[in-house]
Amino acid sequence: MRIPARFAPILFSGLLSAIMVSIVSAFVLAISQGIHSGFAVQWVKSCITTWPIAFPTVAIVAPWVRRIVGRLTA
């Protein structure tokens, strides 16, 4: 099953924000509290809490960043 190309910006934003939230949440949690028995559960809760902020942020900011990069590169 392939997703129509018109949904590419939404898919890009969803995947990028999910990957970003997963990595950053795990890193911050490990740094602040260490790896412990409840780490995985706390990490998932953190991801679920922060992803709804990250997704629209990436969706809104990505086009601006693409334009800036286009102007700064040859």
Backbone as CSV, one residue per row, in Angstrom:
resi,resn,N_x,N_y,N_z,CA_x,CA_y,CA_z,C_x,C_y,C_z
1,MET,0.835,-1.177,0.000,0.000,0.000,0.000,0.882,1.242,0.000
2,ARG,0.616,2.136,-0.907,1.382,3.388,-0.992,0.462,4.547,-0.666
3,ILE,1.031,5.541,-0.039,0.287,6.740,0.336,0.411,7.746,-0.811
4,PRO,-0.681,8.401,-1.180,-0.611,9.390,-2.265,0.395,10.504,-1.949
5,ALA,1.051,10.996,-2.989,2.105,12.004,-2.838,1.608,13.290,-2.185
6,ARG,0.341,13.594,-2.317,-0.170,14.840,-1.717,-0.089,14.824,-0.193
7,PHE,0.044,13.632,0.400,0.171,13.521,1.848,1.627,13.497,2.322
8,ALA,2.561,13.669,1.403,3.988,13.608,1.753,4.384,14.597,2.851
9,PRO,3.950,15.851,2.821,4.348,16.768,3.903,3.844,16.329,5.281
10,ILE,2.635,15.792,5.334,2.090,15.327,6.609,2.839,14.089,7.077
11,LEU,3.109,13.166,6.171,3.860,11.964,6.515,5.269,12.321,6.972
12,PHE,5.919,13.231,6.266,7.250,13.697,6.648,7.227,14.267,8.067
13,SER,6.269,15.135,8.346,6.164,15.754,9.667,5.901,14.713,10.751
14,GLY,5.045,13.770,10.459,4.738,12.727,11.438,5.934,11.851,11.752
15,LEU,6.619,11.406,10.704,7.780,10.531,10.919,8.937,11.279,11.579
16,LEU,9.240,12.465,11.087,10.344,13.222,11.664,10.084,13.553,13.130
17,SER,8.875,13.998,13.443,8.575,14.355,14.833,8.569,13.127,15.734
18,ALA,8.074,12.001,15.249,8.075,10.780,16.063,9.502,10.306,16.353
19,ILE,10.356,10.341,15.349,11.751,9.936,15.541,12.449,10.900,16.498
20,MET,12.249,12.193,16.284,12.876,13.206,17.121,12.424,13.073,18.573
21,VAL,11.133,12.963,18.799,10.596,12.841,20.158,11.113,11.572,20.830
22,SER,11.164,10.479,20.103,11.644,9.220,20.683,13.087,9.330,21.155
23,ILE,13.929,9.864,20.315,15.356,9.964,20.648,15.593,10.976,21.766
24,VAL,15.020,12.155,21.631,15.253,13.205,22.624,14.649,12.830,23.976
25,SER,13.456,12.257,23.981,12.837,11.847,25.244,13.670,10.801,25.964
26,ALA,14.155,9.818,25.219,14.994,8.777,25.836,16.280,9.379,26.384
27,PHE,16.897,10.266,25.635,18.147,10.887,26.066,17.946,11.722,27.325
28,VAL,16.944,12.599,27.320,16.701,13.467,28.470,16.322,12.649,29.699
29,LEU,15.497,11.653,29.522,15.100,10.799,30.641,16.298,10.046,31.208
30,ALA,17.139,9.506,30.344,18.321,8.777,30.803,19.295,9.695,31.533
31,ILE,19.470,10.913,31.028,20.378,11.868,31.671,19.821,12.318,33.026
32,SER,18.535,12.614,33.078,17.963,13.190,34.296,17.662,12.150,35.375
33,GLN,17.262,10.940,34.980,16.849,9.958,35.980,17.615,8.646,35.903
34,GLY,18.417,8.483,34.873,19.146,7.234,34.700,18.243,6.133,34.160
35,ILE,18.875,5.032,33.793,18.126,3.866,33.303,17.686,3.074,34.528
36,HIS,16.385,2.880,34.669,15.848,2.185,35.842,14.744,1.236,35.402
37,SER,14.167,0.528,36.344,13.182,-0.507,36.005,11.935,0.058,35.306
38,GLY,11.538,1.278,35.618,10.358,1.865,34.987,10.679,2.773,33.817
39,PHE,11.909,2.683,33.315,12.363,3.579,32.251,11.480,3.493,31.010
40,ALA,11.206,2.299,30.539,10.450,2.136,29.284,9.053,2.736,29.391
41,VAL,8.380,2.491,30.502,7.022,3.017,30.682,7.053,4.541,30.745
42,GLN,8.004,5.072,31.490,8.123,6.520,31.608,8.495,7.153,30.268
43,TRP,9.343,6.460,29.496,9.747,6.954,28.183,8.543,7.021,27.237
44,VAL,7.734,5.978,27.214,6.547,5.965,26.351,5.583,7.080,26.754
45,LYS,5.379,7.268,28.054,4.511,8.358,28.524,5.057,9.714,28.076
46,SER,6.360,9.875,28.154,6.985,11.122,27.727,6.773,11.352,26.235
47,CYS,6.928,10.305,25.460,6.720,10.417,24.002,5.276,10.775,23.685
48,ILE,4.350,10.128,24.352,2.927,10.391,24.106,2.559,11.817,24.496
49,THR,3.208,12.329,25.533,2.934,13.687,25.993,3.518,14.741,25.068
50,THR,4.711,14.497,24.542,5.396,15.529,23.760,5.129,15.465,22.261
51,TRP,4.753,14.319,21.737,4.551,14.211,20.288,3.454,15.153,19.758
52,PRO,2.347,15.330,20.485,1.328,16.261,19.970,1.820,17.709,19.837
53,ILE,2.886,18.064,20.519,3.479,19.388,20.359,4.474,19.369,19.186
54,ALA,5.268,18.305,19.118,6.312,18.209,18.096,5.731,18.098,16.681
55,PHE,4.660,17.345,16.509,4.112,17.118,15.169,3.666,18.416,14.493
56,PRO,2.788,19.216,15.115,2.407,20.453,14.427,3.567,21.441,14.294
57,THR,4.489,21.409,15.250,5.646,22.289,15.153,6.459,21.967,13.912
58,VAL,6.746,20.702,13.693,7.498,20.293,12.497,6.691,20.614,11.239
59,ALA,5.394,20.368,11.273,4.553,20.628,10.100,4.573,22.107,9.716
60,ILE,4.623,22.983,10.716,4.614,24.424,10.452,6.011,24.933,10.093
61,VAL,7.028,24.448,10.782,8.382,24.981,10.626,9.117,24.406,9.408
62,ALA,8.859,23.185,9.032,9.600,22.533,7.945,9.581,23.326,6.628
63,PRO,8.447,23.835,6.165,8.472,24.605,4.913,9.356,25.857,5.000
64,TRP,9.329,26.535,6.153,10.189,27.710,6.330,11.650,27.319,6.279
65,VAL,11.980,26.222,6.941,13.377,25.764,6.961,13.821,25.383,5.550
66,ARG,12.960,24.710,4.796,13.304,24.353,3.412,13.592,25.598,2.574
67,ARG,12.778,26.641,2.742,12.997,27.886,2.004,14.309,28.544,2.406
68,ILE,14.581,28.583,3.682,15.849,29.185,4.161,17.037,28.414,3.620
69,VAL,16.972,27.103,3.692,18.077,26.271,3.169,18.219,26.494,1.669
70,GLY,17.116,26.604,0.955,17.175,26.866,-0.479,17.852,28.183,-0.817
71,ARG,17.647,29.177,0.021,18.281,30.488,-0.199,19.749,30.487,0.191
72,LEU,20.127,29.661,1.147,21.501,29.642,1.638,22.419,28.716,0.850
73,THR,21.842,27.847,0.033,22.665,26.897,-0.719,22.661,27.257,-2.202
74,ALA,23.679,26.783,-2.868,23.851,27.097,-4.292,23.016,26.173,-5.154
